[in-house]
Structure formats: C-alpha cells, structure tokens
Amino acid sequence: MANHDSAVKKHRQDEKKRMVNRSNRSKMKNKIKALRKKVEAGQKDEAAKMLPKTISIIDMTVRKGTIHKNTGSRYKSRLLHLVNKNEK
C-alpha cells in the first residue's frame, strides 16, 4: 500500500484511468465483434453500413490514448479488407 499522500492520489488516478481505458477498449472490441459476425453471417450490406461507425470508435479509442495509433490502423485495415473481400 502507498505510504505518501501523493502516492495514494496517483493510485486513485491510475484506477480511474484504468477503468476508462477498459471501458473504451471493451466498446471497441464489441463493435468489431459485431461487424465480424455480420460478415460471417453473409449480411454484406449491414456490415458495410456498420463499418464507418466501427472505424470511428477505433479512432476515438486511439485519440483517448487507450491503444496505439498503429494498432488502430491495423484493426481498421483488417476490417476494411474483410468487408471489401466479402462485398465482391
């Protein structure tokens, strides 16, 4: 346990930030899973409609600093390839 007031405060701040990051990451992953399910189910039109919203959430997660920008780019690239491959 932290002994100094500053260490106690830092621990408190870290816990709050951890919960925010966890929430953001969870939101992003759930959206990605939903998009992948649509693609697997063969619902190409719905998957194409979901894509901009999913990319927006990935960008938001990057902006908040929860994930690295290259990780966000990788997620977006893979999703775009997945949706475009199944549209043809």
C-alpha positions in Angstrom: 0.0 0.0 0.0 1.1 3.5 -0.7 2.6 5.5 2.2 2.7 9.0 0.9 -0.3 11.2 0.1 1.0 11.8 -3.5 1.3 8.0 -4.0 -2.2 7.4 -2.7 -3.6 10.1 -5.1 -1.6 8.6 -8.0 -3.0 5.2 -7.2 -6.5 6.6 -7.2 -6.0 8.4 -10.5 -4.5 5.2 -12.1 -7.5 3.2 -11.0 -9.9 5.7 -12.6 -7.9 5.8 -15.8 -7.7 2.1 -15.9 -11.5 1.8 -15.8 -11.9 4.4 -18.5 -9.4 2.6 -20.8 -11.1 -0.7 -20.0 -14.5 0.7 -21.0 -13.2 2.2 -24.2 -11.4 -1.0 -25.2 -14.4 -3.0 -24.4 -16.7 -0.8 -26.5 -14.3 -1.0 -29.4 -13.9 -4.8 -29.3 -17.7 -5.3 -29.0 -18.2 -3.2 -32.1 -15.5 -5.1 -34.0 -17.0 -8.5 -33.0 -20.5 -7.3 -34.1 -19.1 -6.3 -37.5 -17.3 -9.6 -37.9 -20.5 -11.5 -37.1 -22.3 -9.6 -39.8 -19.7 -10.6 -42.3 -19.7 -14.2 -41.3 -23.5 -14.3 -41.5 -23.2 -13.0 -45.1 -25.0 -9.7 -44.3 -22.8 -7.7 -46.5 -24.9 -4.6 -46.7 -25.3 -4.3 -43.0 -21.6 -4.9 -42.5 -20.8 -2.1 -44.9 -23.2 0.2 -43.0 -21.5 -0.7 -39.7 -18.0 -0.1 -41.0 -17.9 3.7 -40.7 -19.2 3.6 -37.1 -16.7 0.9 -36.2 -13.8 2.9 -37.6 -15.0 6.0 -35.8 -14.9 4.1 -32.5 -11.4 2.7 -33.2 -10.3 6.3 -34.0 -11.8 7.5 -30.7 -10.0 4.8 -28.8 -6.7 5.9 -30.4 -7.4 9.6 -29.6 -8.1 8.8 -26.0 -4.7 7.0 -25.8 -6.2 3.6 -24.9 -4.5 1.9 -27.9 -1.5 2.9 -30.0 -2.2 4.6 -33.4 -0.5 1.7 -35.3 -2.7 -0.8 -33.6 -5.8 1.2 -34.5 -4.6 1.4 -38.1 -4.1 -2.4 -38.2 -7.6 -3.0 -36.9 -9.1 -0.7 -39.5 -7.1 -2.2 -42.3 -8.1 -5.7 -41.4 -11.7 -4.8 -41.1 -11.7 -2.9 -44.5 -10.1 -5.9 -46.2 -12.6 -8.2 -44.6 -15.7 -6.2 -45.7 -14.3 -5.4 -49.1 -13.4 -9.0 -49.8 -16.9 -10.2 -49.0 -18.6 -7.4 -51.0 -17.4 -8.8 -54.3 
